[in-house]
Amino acid sequence: MARGFFITFEGGEGAGKSTQLSRLADRLEAAGRDVVRTREPGGSPGAEAIRSLLVTGEADRWSPTTETLLMYAARRDHIERVIAPALARGAVVLCDRFADSTRAYQGAGGGAPASLISALEAEVLGDLRPDLTLILDLPTASGLARAAGRGGGEARFESKGLAFHERLRAGFLAIARADPDRCRIIDAASEEAVVGASVWAEVKALITR
Ligand code: TMP
């Protein structure tokens, strides 16, 4: 049986994660891999119910600490019901956001205590870490402009203001610097196909390692 791989896509708003995840999934499926496409917050029925609490409503609906706890409640359900079983059967799990988003959004952006986030990571994730994390990086203003063009009712985090989004971008870059074996920064300002080629190069290096 093929070994499972856990690959996460991270980045600010409007970086094109979902598009790139879908391109990569198509390519892996064409190569005969069992692929699971999923996202956070969400990815299981229970976690999707928690997602709707998190991504709708006023910007100050939840404090950063409460958001952290809700994110981790959703994440635990997603891991138990979707991610861990898929990896156990040898699938490639492609997840649109994961634990690094909590460090960046709630931690660097919102100021939730790093000690709380580290404790939840240790307790809730156990040994589970992504094999590869692709951080799609884009100047903050262009990402927010792209995200605004998308519309929809899930704009709670988008509405938090430019300074928040600058902090979370810096947060993602710091995560990448601290964990260079796992994380790759991908320049998301290029054309979709060019970004896709960078993504594929990293994934190919992982799965043929
Ligand atoms: P999405 O727009 O990429 O689907 O993500 C939904 C929102 O949730 C997005 O604004 C980022 C935010 N988020 C966090 O704040 N912390 C987290 O841990 C995750 C997974 C997402």
Residues whose N, C-alpha, C, O or C-beta is under 5 A from the ligand:
A	BS01	TMP	E40 P41 M71 R97 F98 S101 T102 Y105 F157 E158
